[in-house]
Amino acid sequence: MFLRFDRHATQLPPPSDPDPQGAACVQELLGGKYGEMSTLMNYTFQSFNFRNRQGARPFYDLVANIAAEEFGHIEIVAAAINTMLTDPAEAEAEAPSKVDGGSFGNPQHFIAGGRAALPQDSNGNPWNGDYVHASGDLIEDLTHNFFLETGARNNKLKVYEMVEHPAARALTGYLLCRGGVHQVAYARAIEKLTGADLMKMFPSPRIPTEKIPECKPHIEKGEHLKLYRFSPSDYLELGAVFTGPHPETGEELEVVDKAPEGVPPMDLPSQPDAFAPDVAPEEIAEIAARLRSEAGMSEKPSGEVAQNEEGVVDKVKDALT
Ligand code: MN3
């Protein structure tokens, strides 16, 4: 079972100039063969199908626990795409304005999604269950996972090169760092099972992550070394596998015995031209406030978001610096 926290894995910048062409490229990191839907579903099915997990507990814990982090990666890729598709001017517009259909790299972002992410790749093809490799053979699956993380890093760097929007850059900087941890984790697991020295394969692909400005803040916080435990009481044997030096920096790998704190999500503004969440969002807000009152709740919404009550993203500035 998943326990869900309404937090984002990392802070993304607020919406600025929309970049629908760039958003279509970023879709590869969501629903592409090497995207986050693939990492999530590969590790999820491998953990569902894992036999004799008591006999192989550290390896089961590793795969099942990394699957949980991947859910948050899907969430943050979707958030980046949604940010890039948000038009701050449209949020302020009195009436829906004419939409430039030609600006959309994927017209379904507007038509099907309401200016939002879709479970598709950068060509608009739906994510495919054939991307899941869960053979039941532990060494085979771990080797596949190492390769999958390698391909994922390759695609992230290419999307970084293709898209300059600040949300895409912040996203890829973060995911390159975290995907690197998962790549090291699977390499370590294969080494401990077979004795093969995969440390010589790093970095793979040959990406000098420390030279990418958007990776730097995460590396400075040691995020390239930490494997978080995404459960209050389970997956206790990660530390039996995730040990030793980081293959690129030589620093000691570290299991953090709790979930990461995360940050409050950005509350992206309504986009009335795409009826998201409605052509008259203030009417829905009125209904919501009335329902809260009738239920004995505060008239004000309870959730925590990145913006304060005036809509100012003051918390974000702190988190981004
Ligand atoms: Mn990932």
py3Dmol code that shows the C-alpha trace and the ligand (Angstrom):
import py3Dmol

protein = """\
ATOM      1  CA  MET A   1       0.000   0.000   0.000  1.00  0.00           C
ATOM      2  CA  PHE A   2       1.044   3.566  -0.534  1.00  0.00           C
ATOM      3  CA  LEU A   3       0.692   6.248   2.138  1.00  0.00           C
ATOM      4  CA  ARG A   4       0.531   9.620   0.396  1.00  0.00           C
ATOM      5  CA  PHE A   5       1.955  12.970   1.441  1.00  0.00           C
ATOM      6  CA  ASP A   6       0.805  16.137  -0.311  1.00  0.00           C
ATOM      7  CA  ARG A   7       4.392  17.338  -0.800  1.00  0.00           C
ATOM      8  CA  HIS A   8       6.664  17.651  -3.805  1.00  0.00           C
ATOM      9  CA  ALA A   9      10.074  16.000  -3.971  1.00  0.00           C
ATOM     10  CA  THR A  10      11.783  19.263  -4.913  1.00  0.00           C
ATOM     11  CA  GLN A  11      10.958  22.919  -5.431  1.00  0.00           C
ATOM     12  CA  LEU A  12      10.160  24.026  -8.954  1.00  0.00           C
ATOM     13  CA  PRO A  13      10.091  27.678 -10.042  1.00  0.00           C
ATOM     14  CA  PRO A  14       6.698  29.381 -10.411  1.00  0.00           C
ATOM     15  CA  PRO A  15       5.094  29.689 -13.878  1.00  0.00           C
ATOM     16  CA  SER A  16       6.727  32.267 -16.146  1.00  0.00           C
ATOM     17  CA  ASP A  17       6.592  32.369 -19.949  1.00  0.00           C
ATOM     18  CA  PRO A  18       4.739  29.243 -21.122  1.00  0.00           C
ATOM     19  CA  ASP A  19       6.789  26.788 -23.191  1.00  0.00           C
ATOM     20  CA  PRO A  20       4.366  24.257 -24.743  1.00  0.00           C
ATOM     21  CA  GLN A  21       7.003  23.015 -27.199  1.00  0.00           C
ATOM     22  CA  GLY A  22       9.403  22.341 -24.339  1.00  0.00           C
ATOM     23  CA  ALA A  23       6.606  20.698 -22.336  1.00  0.00           C
ATOM     24  CA  ALA A  24       6.127  18.204 -25.181  1.00  0.00           C
ATOM     25  CA  CYS A  25       9.840  17.290 -24.974  1.00  0.00           C
ATOM     26  CA  VAL A  26       9.652  16.837 -21.178  1.00  0.00           C
ATOM     27  CA  GLN A  27       6.849  14.274 -21.723  1.00  0.00           C
ATOM     28  CA  GLU A  28       9.603  11.800 -22.674  1.00  0.00           C
ATOM     29  CA  LEU A  29      10.720  11.861 -19.027  1.00  0.00           C
ATOM     30  CA  LEU A  30       7.178  10.984 -17.913  1.00  0.00           C
ATOM     31  CA  GLY A  31       5.735   8.464 -20.365  1.00  0.00           C
ATOM     32  CA  GLY A  32       8.732   7.559 -22.522  1.00  0.00           C
ATOM     33  CA  LYS A  33      10.375   4.139 -22.504  1.00  0.00           C
ATOM     34  CA  TYR A  34      12.997   5.447 -20.024  1.00  0.00           C
ATOM     35  CA  GLY A  35      10.629   7.851 -18.242  1.00  0.00           C
ATOM     36  CA  GLU A  36       9.496   7.913 -14.627  1.00  0.00           C
ATOM     37  CA  MET A  37       6.316   5.915 -15.337  1.00  0.00           C
ATOM     38  CA  SER A  38       8.622   3.142 -16.536  1.00  0.00           C
ATOM     39  CA  THR A  39      10.923   3.224 -13.509  1.00  0.00           C
ATOM     40  CA  LEU A  40       7.882   3.297 -11.182  1.00  0.00           C
ATOM     41  CA  MET A  41       6.108   0.407 -12.877  1.00  0.00           C
ATOM     42  CA  ASN A  42       9.246  -1.711 -13.378  1.00  0.00           C
ATOM     43  CA  TYR A  43      10.160  -1.611  -9.688  1.00  0.00           C
ATOM     44  CA  THR A  44       6.515  -1.868  -8.614  1.00  0.00           C
ATOM     45  CA  PHE A  45       5.854  -5.043 -10.625  1.00  0.00           C
ATOM     46  CA  GLN A  46       9.202  -6.531  -9.641  1.00  0.00           C
ATOM     47  CA  SER A  47       8.300  -5.970  -5.978  1.00  0.00           C
ATOM     48  CA  PHE A  48       4.735  -7.303  -6.417  1.00  0.00           C
ATOM     49  CA  ASN A  49       6.087 -10.460  -8.031  1.00  0.00           C
ATOM     50  CA  PHE A  50       9.107 -10.991  -5.770  1.00  0.00           C
ATOM     51  CA  ARG A  51       9.282 -14.592  -4.487  1.00  0.00           C
ATOM     52  CA  ASN A  52      11.009 -15.710  -1.278  1.00  0.00           C
ATOM     53  CA  ARG A  53      11.293 -12.124  -0.180  1.00  0.00           C
ATOM     54  CA  GLN A  54      12.231 -13.219   3.340  1.00  0.00           C
ATOM     55  CA  GLY A  55      15.162 -15.118   1.874  1.00  0.00           C
ATOM     56  CA  ALA A  56      16.283 -12.176  -0.245  1.00  0.00           C
ATOM     57  CA  ARG A  57      15.046  -9.345   1.971  1.00  0.00           C
ATOM     58  CA  PRO A  58      17.699  -6.643   1.364  1.00  0.00           C
ATOM     59  CA  PHE A  59      17.162  -6.892  -2.402  1.00  0.00           C
ATOM     60  CA  TYR A  60      13.372  -6.940  -2.073  1.00  0.00           C
ATOM     61  CA  ASP A  61      13.497  -3.917   0.231  1.00  0.00           C
ATOM     62  CA  LEU A  62      15.726  -2.044  -2.226  1.00  0.00           C
ATOM     63  CA  VAL A  63      13.452  -2.563  -5.243  1.00  0.00           C
ATOM     64  CA  ALA A  64      10.187  -1.958  -3.344  1.00  0.00           C
ATOM     65  CA  ASN A  65      11.523   1.158  -1.619  1.00  0.00           C
ATOM     66  CA  ILE A  66      12.925   2.750  -4.796  1.00  0.00           C
ATOM     67  CA  ALA A  67       9.521   2.157  -6.443  1.00  0.00           C
ATOM     68  CA  ALA A  68       7.987   4.451  -3.823  1.00  0.00           C
ATOM     69  CA  GLU A  69      10.413   7.272  -4.622  1.00  0.00           C
ATOM     70  CA  GLU A  70       9.551   6.938  -8.317  1.00  0.00           C
ATOM     71  CA  PHE A  71       5.920   7.844  -7.583  1.00  0.00           C
ATOM     72  CA  GLY A  72       7.182  11.225  -6.417  1.00  0.00           C
ATOM     73  CA  HIS A  73       9.273  11.523  -9.578  1.00  0.00           C
ATOM     74  CA  ILE A  74       6.207  11.102 -11.784  1.00  0.00           C
ATOM     75  CA  GLU A  75       4.518  13.766  -9.701  1.00  0.00           C
ATOM     76  CA  ILE A  76       7.356  16.253 -10.127  1.00  0.00           C
ATOM     77  CA  VAL A  77       7.678  15.667 -13.897  1.00  0.00           C
ATOM     78  CA  ALA A  78       3.940  16.292 -14.240  1.00  0.00           C
ATOM     79  CA  ALA A  79       4.307  19.441 -12.114  1.00  0.00           C
ATOM     80  CA  ALA A  80       7.104  20.720 -14.384  1.00  0.00           C
ATOM     81  CA  ILE A  81       5.021  20.064 -17.521  1.00  0.00           C
ATOM     82  CA  ASN A  82       1.995  21.763 -15.933  1.00  0.00           C
ATOM     83  CA  THR A  83       4.147  24.769 -14.979  1.00  0.00           C
ATOM     84  CA  MET A  84       5.426  25.056 -18.558  1.00  0.00           C
ATOM     85  CA  LEU A  85       1.849  24.884 -19.914  1.00  0.00           C
ATOM     86  CA  THR A  86       0.548  27.533 -17.487  1.00  0.00           C
ATOM     87  CA  ASP A  87      -0.093  30.985 -18.916  1.00  0.00           C
ATOM     88  CA  PRO A  88      -0.077  33.470 -16.002  1.00  0.00           C
ATOM     89  CA  ALA A  89      -1.811  36.048 -18.248  1.00  0.00           C
ATOM     90  CA  GLU A  90      -4.671  33.633 -18.942  1.00  0.00           C
ATOM     91  CA  ALA A  91      -5.194  33.209 -15.196  1.00  0.00           C
ATOM     92  CA  GLU A  92      -5.841  36.988 -14.985  1.00  0.00           C
ATOM     93  CA  ALA A  93      -7.868  37.282 -18.202  1.00  0.00           C
ATOM     94  CA  GLU A  94     -11.472  38.523 -17.951  1.00  0.00           C
ATOM     95  CA  ALA A  95     -12.594  36.188 -20.747  1.00  0.00           C
ATOM     96  CA  PRO A  96     -10.925  33.230 -22.484  1.00  0.00           C
ATOM     97  CA  SER A  97      -8.562  34.526 -25.143  1.00  0.00           C
ATOM     98  CA  LYS A  98      -7.696  33.045 -28.515  1.00  0.00           C
ATOM     99  CA  VAL A  99      -5.322  30.124 -28.091  1.00  0.00           C
ATOM    100  CA  ASP A 100      -2.386  29.711 -30.483  1.00  0.00           C
ATOM    101  CA  GLY A 101      -2.797  26.026 -31.334  1.00  0.00           C
ATOM    102  CA  GLY A 102       0.427  26.061 -33.333  1.00  0.00           C
ATOM    103  CA  SER A 103       2.455  26.826 -30.219  1.00  0.00           C
ATOM    104  CA  PHE A 104       1.655  23.421 -28.744  1.00  0.00           C
ATOM    105  CA  GLY A 105       4.187  20.667 -29.407  1.00  0.00           C
ATOM    106  CA  ASN A 106       1.424  18.290 -28.354  1.00  0.00           C
ATOM    107  CA  PRO A 107      -2.086  19.734 -29.015  1.00  0.00           C
ATOM    108  CA  GLN A 108      -3.529  17.147 -26.603  1.00  0.00           C
ATOM    109  CA  HIS A 109      -1.846  19.071 -23.791  1.00  0.00           C
ATOM    110  CA  PHE A 110      -4.569  21.643 -24.331  1.00  0.00           C
ATOM    111  CA  ILE A 111      -7.422  19.569 -25.785  1.00  0.00           C
ATOM    112  CA  ALA A 112      -7.243  16.418 -23.627  1.00  0.00           C
ATOM    113  CA  GLY A 113      -5.309  17.652 -20.614  1.00  0.00           C
ATOM    114  CA  GLY A 114      -6.531  21.194 -20.063  1.00  0.00           C
ATOM    115  CA  ARG A 115      -2.954  22.564 -20.214  1.00  0.00           C
ATOM    116  CA  ALA A 116      -1.570  19.610 -18.309  1.00  0.00           C
ATOM    117  CA  ALA A 117       0.643  16.524 -18.403  1.00  0.00           C
ATOM    118  CA  LEU A 118      -0.469  13.282 -20.056  1.00  0.00           C
ATOM    119  CA  PRO A 119       0.763   9.666 -19.665  1.00  0.00           C
ATOM    120  CA  GLN A 120       2.521   9.908 -23.027  1.00  0.00           C
ATOM    121  CA  ASP A 121       6.010  10.217 -24.476  1.00  0.00           C
ATOM    122  CA  SER A 122       7.407  13.201 -26.407  1.00  0.00           C
ATOM    123  CA  ASN A 123       5.668  12.023 -29.593  1.00  0.00           C
ATOM    124  CA  GLY A 124       2.302  11.753 -27.849  1.00  0.00           C
ATOM    125  CA  ASN A 125       2.380   7.938 -27.794  1.00  0.00           C
ATOM    126  CA  PRO A 126       0.735   6.503 -24.655  1.00  0.00           C
ATOM    127  CA  TRP A 127       2.976   4.943 -22.011  1.00  0.00           C
ATOM    128  CA  ASN A 128       3.159   1.211 -22.648  1.00  0.00           C
ATOM    129  CA  GLY A 129       3.119  -1.749 -20.261  1.00  0.00           C
ATOM    130  CA  ASP A 130       5.620  -3.487 -22.533  1.00  0.00           C
ATOM    131  CA  TYR A 131       8.231  -1.154 -21.007  1.00  0.00           C
ATOM    132  CA  VAL A 132       7.998  -3.233 -17.807  1.00  0.00           C
ATOM    133  CA  HIS A 133      10.610  -5.951 -17.370  1.00  0.00           C
ATOM    134  CA  ALA A 134       9.817  -8.122 -14.368  1.00  0.00           C
ATOM    135  CA  SER A 135      11.180 -11.567 -15.205  1.00  0.00           C
ATOM    136  CA  GLY A 136      11.329 -12.960 -11.688  1.00  0.00           C
ATOM    137  CA  ASP A 137      15.098 -13.567 -12.061  1.00  0.00           C
ATOM    138  CA  LEU A 138      16.674 -11.237  -9.517  1.00  0.00           C
ATOM    139  CA  ILE A 139      20.050 -10.749 -11.251  1.00  0.00           C
ATOM    140  CA  GLU A 140      18.355 -10.215 -14.597  1.00  0.00           C
ATOM    141  CA  ASP A 141      15.900  -7.686 -13.169  1.00  0.00           C
ATOM    142  CA  LEU A 142      18.587  -5.777 -11.250  1.00  0.00           C
ATOM    143  CA  THR A 143      20.760  -5.639 -14.373  1.00  0.00           C
ATOM    144  CA  HIS A 144      17.772  -4.356 -16.311  1.00  0.00           C
ATOM    145  CA  ASN A 145      17.176  -1.719 -13.638  1.00  0.00           C
ATOM    146  CA  PHE A 146      20.771  -0.507 -13.862  1.00  0.00           C
ATOM    147  CA  PHE A 147      20.364  -0.201 -17.637  1.00  0.00           C
ATOM    148  CA  LEU A 148      16.981   1.534 -17.216  1.00  0.00           C
ATOM    149  CA  GLU A 149      18.473   4.149 -14.879  1.00  0.00           C
ATOM    150  CA  THR A 150      21.370   4.620 -17.315  1.00  0.00           C
ATOM    151  CA  GLY A 151      18.933   5.243 -20.183  1.00  0.00           C
ATOM    152  CA  ALA A 152      16.877   7.529 -17.956  1.00  0.00           C
ATOM    153  CA  ARG A 153      19.942   9.668 -17.163  1.00  0.00           C
ATOM    154  CA  ASN A 154      20.807   9.808 -20.863  1.00  0.00           C
ATOM    155  CA  ASN A 155      17.288  11.063 -21.722  1.00  0.00           C
ATOM    156  CA  LYS A 156      17.295  13.576 -18.867  1.00  0.00           C
ATOM    157  CA  LEU A 157      20.503  15.162 -20.101  1.00  0.00           C
ATOM    158  CA  LYS A 158      19.181  15.331 -23.675  1.00  0.00           C
ATOM    159  CA  VAL A 159      15.961  17.001 -22.501  1.00  0.00           C
ATOM    160  CA  TYR A 160      18.105  19.378 -20.402  1.00  0.00           C
ATOM    161  CA  GLU A 161      19.953  20.331 -23.585  1.00  0.00           C
ATOM    162  CA  MET A 162      16.732  20.737 -25.609  1.00  0.00           C
ATOM    163  CA  VAL A 163      14.651  22.789 -23.160  1.00  0.00           C
ATOM    164  CA  GLU A 164      15.695  26.024 -21.463  1.00  0.00           C
ATOM    165  CA  HIS A 165      12.520  26.722 -19.453  1.00  0.00           C
ATOM    166  CA  PRO A 166      13.501  27.117 -15.776  1.00  0.00           C
ATOM    167  CA  ALA A 167      11.006  24.436 -14.651  1.00  0.00           C
ATOM    168  CA  ALA A 168      12.535  21.893 -17.052  1.00  0.00           C
ATOM    169  CA  ARG A 169      16.049  22.790 -15.932  1.00  0.00           C
ATOM    170  CA  ALA A 170      15.171  22.544 -12.227  1.00  0.00           C
ATOM    171  CA  LEU A 171      13.439  19.205 -12.890  1.00  0.00           C
ATOM    172  CA  THR A 172      16.264  17.610 -14.844  1.00  0.00           C
ATOM    173  CA  GLY A 173      18.896  18.893 -12.397  1.00  0.00           C
ATOM    174  CA  TYR A 174      17.046  17.193  -9.542  1.00  0.00           C
ATOM    175  CA  LEU A 175      16.233  13.955 -11.381  1.00  0.00           C
ATOM    176  CA  LEU A 176      19.781  13.511 -12.703  1.00  0.00           C
ATOM    177  CA  CYS A 177      20.949  13.597  -9.105  1.00  0.00           C
ATOM    178  CA  ARG A 178      18.305  11.217  -7.713  1.00  0.00           C
ATOM    179  CA  GLY A 179      18.365   8.847 -10.695  1.00  0.00           C
ATOM    180  CA  GLY A 180      22.103   8.603 -10.131  1.00  0.00           C
ATOM    181  CA  VAL A 181      21.454   7.301  -6.615  1.00  0.00           C
ATOM    182  CA  HIS A 182      19.170   4.577  -7.954  1.00  0.00           C
ATOM    183  CA  GLN A 183      21.716   3.648 -10.599  1.00  0.00           C
ATOM    184  CA  VAL A 184      24.384   3.257  -7.893  1.00  0.00           C
ATOM    185  CA  ALA A 185      21.952   1.261  -5.728  1.00  0.00           C
ATOM    186  CA  TYR A 186      21.295  -1.287  -8.471  1.00  0.00           C
ATOM    187  CA  ALA A 187      25.009  -1.485  -9.312  1.00  0.00           C
ATOM    188  CA  ARG A 188      25.767  -2.169  -5.642  1.00  0.00           C
ATOM    189  CA  ALA A 189      23.067  -4.843  -5.514  1.00  0.00           C
ATOM    190  CA  ILE A 190      24.478  -6.620  -8.584  1.00  0.00           C
ATOM    191  CA  GLU A 191      28.009  -6.427  -7.141  1.00  0.00           C
ATOM    192  CA  LYS A 192      26.919  -7.943  -3.842  1.00  0.00           C
ATOM    193  CA  LEU A 193      25.066 -10.774  -5.566  1.00  0.00           C
ATOM    194  CA  THR A 194      27.667 -11.619  -8.217  1.00  0.00           C
ATOM    195  CA  GLY A 195      30.998  -9.987  -7.389  1.00  0.00           C
ATOM    196  CA  ALA A 196      31.016  -8.052 -10.695  1.00  0.00           C
ATOM    197  CA  ASP A 197      32.756  -4.681 -10.265  1.00  0.00           C
ATOM    198  CA  LEU A 198      30.257  -2.226 -11.778  1.00  0.00           C
ATOM    199  CA  MET A 199      31.974   0.731 -10.136  1.00  0.00           C
ATOM    200  CA  LYS A 200      34.220   0.867 -13.216  1.00  0.00           C
ATOM    201  CA  MET A 201      31.180   1.650 -15.382  1.00  0.00           C
ATOM    202  CA  PHE A 202      30.568   5.040 -13.756  1.00  0.00           C
ATOM    203  CA  PRO A 203      29.663   7.618 -14.771  1.00  0.00           C
ATOM    204  CA  SER A 204      27.361   5.904 -17.211  1.00  0.00           C
ATOM    205  CA  PRO A 205      26.545   7.560 -19.526  1.00  0.00           C
ATOM    206  CA  ARG A 206      29.579   9.868 -19.268  1.00  0.00           C
ATOM    207  CA  ILE A 207      27.683  12.776 -17.736  1.00  0.00           C
ATOM    208  CA  PRO A 208      29.721  15.142 -15.535  1.00  0.00           C
ATOM    209  CA  THR A 209      26.762  15.891 -13.250  1.00  0.00           C
ATOM    210  CA  GLU A 210      28.819  18.212 -11.033  1.00  0.00           C
ATOM    211  CA  LYS A 211      29.242  20.622 -13.965  1.00  0.00           C
ATOM    212  CA  ILE A 212      25.465  21.080 -14.428  1.00  0.00           C
ATOM    213  CA  PRO A 213      24.393  24.211 -12.486  1.00  0.00           C
ATOM    214  CA  GLU A 214      20.926  22.813 -11.657  1.00  0.00           C
ATOM    215  CA  CYS A 215      22.496  19.667 -10.131  1.00  0.00           C
ATOM    216  CA  LYS A 216      24.819  21.636  -7.880  1.00  0.00           C
ATOM    217  CA  PRO A 217      22.392  22.632  -5.073  1.00  0.00           C
ATOM    218  CA  HIS A 218      21.348  18.965  -4.713  1.00  0.00           C
ATOM    219  CA  ILE A 219      24.929  17.697  -4.749  1.00  0.00           C
ATOM    220  CA  GLU A 220      25.877  20.297  -2.127  1.00  0.00           C
ATOM    221  CA  LYS A 221      23.111  18.873   0.105  1.00  0.00           C
ATOM    222  CA  GLY A 222      24.496  15.367  -0.427  1.00  0.00           C
ATOM    223  CA  GLU A 223      21.411  14.201  -2.345  1.00  0.00           C
ATOM    224  CA  HIS A 224      23.639  12.156  -4.680  1.00  0.00           C
ATOM    225  CA  LEU A 225      24.640   9.939  -1.715  1.00  0.00           C
ATOM    226  CA  LYS A 226      21.350   9.375   0.142  1.00  0.00           C
ATOM    227  CA  LEU A 227      18.861   6.567  -0.236  1.00  0.00           C
ATOM    228  CA  TYR A 228      15.723   7.493   1.719  1.00  0.00           C
ATOM    229  CA  ARG A 229      13.489   4.902   3.409  1.00  0.00           C
ATOM    230  CA  PHE A 230       9.959   5.607   2.131  1.00  0.00           C
ATOM    231  CA  SER A 231       8.068   3.845   4.908  1.00  0.00           C
ATOM    232  CA  PRO A 232       7.412   4.507   8.600  1.00  0.00           C
ATOM    233  CA  SER A 233       8.225   0.919   9.614  1.00  0.00           C
ATOM    234  CA  ASP A 234       9.171  -1.271   6.634  1.00  0.00           C
ATOM    235  CA  TYR A 235      12.096  -1.753   4.210  1.00  0.00           C
ATOM    236  CA  LEU A 236      14.626  -1.859   7.042  1.00  0.00           C
ATOM    237  CA  GLU A 237      17.374  -3.760   5.200  1.00  0.00           C
ATOM    238  CA  LEU A 238      18.449  -1.131   2.630  1.00  0.00           C
ATOM    239  CA  GLY A 239      21.669  -0.602   4.538  1.00  0.00           C
ATOM    240  CA  ALA A 240      22.774  -4.182   3.828  1.00  0.00           C
ATOM    241  CA  VAL A 241      23.155  -3.337   0.117  1.00  0.00           C
ATOM    242  CA  PHE A 242      23.509   0.433  -0.210  1.00  0.00           C
ATOM    243  CA  THR A 243      26.995   0.733   1.284  1.00  0.00           C
ATOM    244  CA  GLY A 244      30.515   1.765   0.336  1.00  0.00           C
ATOM    245  CA  PRO A 245      31.905   4.723  -1.601  1.00  0.00           C
ATOM    246  CA  HIS A 246      30.110   6.629  -4.345  1.00  0.00           C
ATOM    247  CA  PRO A 247      31.755   5.401  -7.575  1.00  0.00           C
ATOM    248  CA  GLU A 248      32.417   8.933  -8.880  1.00  0.00           C
ATOM    249  CA  THR A 249      33.220  10.994  -5.778  1.00  0.00           C
ATOM    250  CA  GLY A 250      34.462   8.365  -3.322  1.00  0.00           C
ATOM    251  CA  GLU A 251      32.173   9.768  -0.610  1.00  0.00           C
ATOM    252  CA  GLU A 252      30.386   7.281   1.641  1.00  0.00           C
ATOM    253  CA  LEU A 253      26.852   6.243   0.572  1.00  0.00           C
ATOM    254  CA  GLU A 254      24.171   6.810   3.197  1.00  0.00           C
ATOM    255  CA  VAL A 255      20.752   5.311   4.021  1.00  0.00           C
ATOM    256  CA  VAL A 256      18.457   7.984   5.510  1.00  0.00           C
ATOM    257  CA  ASP A 257      16.078   6.209   7.859  1.00  0.00           C
ATOM    258  CA  LYS A 258      12.997   8.238   6.919  1.00  0.00           C
ATOM    259  CA  ALA A 259      11.235   9.778   3.953  1.00  0.00           C
ATOM    260  CA  PRO A 260      12.513  13.111   2.639  1.00  0.00           C
ATOM    261  CA  GLU A 261      10.701  16.170   3.936  1.00  0.00           C
ATOM    262  CA  GLY A 262       9.657  17.470   0.515  1.00  0.00           C
ATOM    263  CA  VAL A 263       8.202  20.912  -0.077  1.00  0.00           C
ATOM    264  CA  PRO A 264       4.663  22.312  -0.358  1.00  0.00           C
ATOM    265  CA  PRO A 265       3.478  22.023  -3.961  1.00  0.00           C
ATOM    266  CA  MET A 266       3.006  25.097  -6.123  1.00  0.00           C
ATOM    267  CA  ASP A 267      -0.711  25.842  -6.510  1.00  0.00           C
ATOM    268  CA  LEU A 268      -0.841  26.482 -10.252  1.00  0.00           C
ATOM    269  CA  PRO A 269      -3.477  29.063 -11.205  1.00  0.00           C
ATOM    270  CA  SER A 270      -6.733  28.314 -13.004  1.00  0.00           C
ATOM    271  CA  GLN A 271      -6.613  28.299 -16.799  1.00  0.00           C
ATOM    272  CA  PRO A 272     -10.164  29.293 -17.807  1.00  0.00           C
ATOM    273  CA  ASP A 273      -9.394  28.956 -21.545  1.00  0.00           C
ATOM    274  CA  ALA A 274      -8.912  25.213 -20.995  1.00  0.00           C
ATOM    275  CA  PHE A 275     -11.772  25.003 -18.426  1.00  0.00           C
ATOM    276  CA  ALA A 276      -9.276  24.005 -15.746  1.00  0.00           C
ATOM    277  CA  PRO A 277     -10.803  23.626 -13.253  1.00  0.00           C
ATOM    278  CA  ASP A 278     -13.723  25.510 -14.868  1.00  0.00           C
ATOM    279  CA  VAL A 279     -14.408  28.457 -17.121  1.00  0.00           C
ATOM    280  CA  ALA A 280     -15.552  30.273 -13.947  1.00  0.00           C
ATOM    281  CA  PRO A 281     -13.199  28.903 -11.252  1.00  0.00           C
ATOM    282  CA  GLU A 282     -14.401  31.441  -8.679  1.00  0.00           C
ATOM    283  CA  GLU A 283     -17.812  29.717  -8.654  1.00  0.00           C
ATOM    284  CA  ILE A 284     -16.202  26.392  -7.732  1.00  0.00           C
ATOM    285  CA  ALA A 285     -14.209  28.154  -5.010  1.00  0.00           C
ATOM    286  CA  GLU A 286     -17.463  29.581  -3.599  1.00  0.00           C
ATOM    287  CA  ILE A 287     -19.116  26.154  -3.580  1.00  0.00           C
ATOM    288  CA  ALA A 288     -16.032  24.628  -1.911  1.00  0.00           C
ATOM    289  CA  ALA A 289     -16.034  27.316   0.802  1.00  0.00           C
ATOM    290  CA  ARG A 290     -19.747  26.762   1.449  1.00  0.00           C
ATOM    291  CA  LEU A 291     -19.306  22.975   1.677  1.00  0.00           C
ATOM    292  CA  ARG A 292     -16.455  23.403   4.176  1.00  0.00           C
ATOM    293  CA  SER A 293     -18.627  25.684   6.305  1.00  0.00           C
ATOM    294  CA  GLU A 294     -21.568  23.282   6.192  1.00  0.00           C
ATOM    295  CA  ALA A 295     -19.233  20.444   7.257  1.00  0.00           C
ATOM    296  CA  GLY A 296     -18.075  22.451  10.238  1.00  0.00           C
ATOM    297  CA  MET A 297     -14.639  23.147   8.764  1.00  0.00           C
ATOM    298  CA  SER A 298     -12.859  26.455   8.446  1.00  0.00           C
ATOM    299  CA  GLU A 299     -14.085  28.490   5.509  1.00  0.00           C
ATOM    300  CA  LYS A 300     -10.458  28.806   4.385  1.00  0.00           C
ATOM    301  CA  PRO A 301      -8.814  25.838   2.660  1.00  0.00           C
ATOM    302  CA  SER A 302      -6.675  23.639   4.921  1.00  0.00           C
ATOM    303  CA  GLY A 303      -3.878  22.491   2.625  1.00  0.00           C
ATOM    304  CA  GLU A 304      -0.361  23.850   2.508  1.00  0.00           C
ATOM    305  CA  VAL A 305       0.885  25.214  -0.826  1.00  0.00           C
ATOM    306  CA  ALA A 306       3.996  27.136  -1.838  1.00  0.00           C
ATOM    307  CA  GLN A 307       2.135  30.438  -2.106  1.00  0.00           C
ATOM    308  CA  ASN A 308       0.971  32.488   0.876  1.00  0.00           C
ATOM    309  CA  GLU A 309      -2.596  33.838   1.207  1.00  0.00           C
ATOM    310  CA  GLU A 310      -1.790  36.779  -1.078  1.00  0.00           C
ATOM    311  CA  GLY A 311      -0.623  34.343  -3.740  1.00  0.00           C
ATOM    312  CA  VAL A 312       3.024  35.345  -3.279  1.00  0.00           C
ATOM    313  CA  VAL A 313       5.535  32.543  -3.653  1.00  0.00           C
ATOM    314  CA  ASP A 314       7.749  33.756  -0.819  1.00  0.00           C
ATOM    315  CA  LYS A 315       8.553  30.256   0.444  1.00  0.00           C
ATOM    316  CA  VAL A 316       9.768  29.258  -2.999  1.00  0.00           C
ATOM    317  CA  LYS A 317      12.422  31.938  -3.131  1.00  0.00           C
ATOM    318  CA  ASP A 318      13.971  30.555   0.062  1.00  0.00           C
ATOM    319  CA  ALA A 319      13.868  27.001  -1.219  1.00  0.00           C
ATOM    320  CA  LEU A 320      15.419  27.911  -4.565  1.00  0.00           C
ATOM    321  CA  THR A 321      18.403  29.771  -3.111  1.00  0.00           C
TER     322      THR A 321
END
"""
ligand_1 = """\
1
MN3
Mn 13.331 8.381 -11.035
"""
view = py3Dmol.view(width=600, height=400)
view.addModel(protein, "pdb")
view.setStyle({"model": 0}, {"cartoon": {"style": "trace"}})
view.addModel(ligand_1, "xyz")
view.setStyle({"model": 1}, {"stick": {}})
view.zoomTo()
view.show()
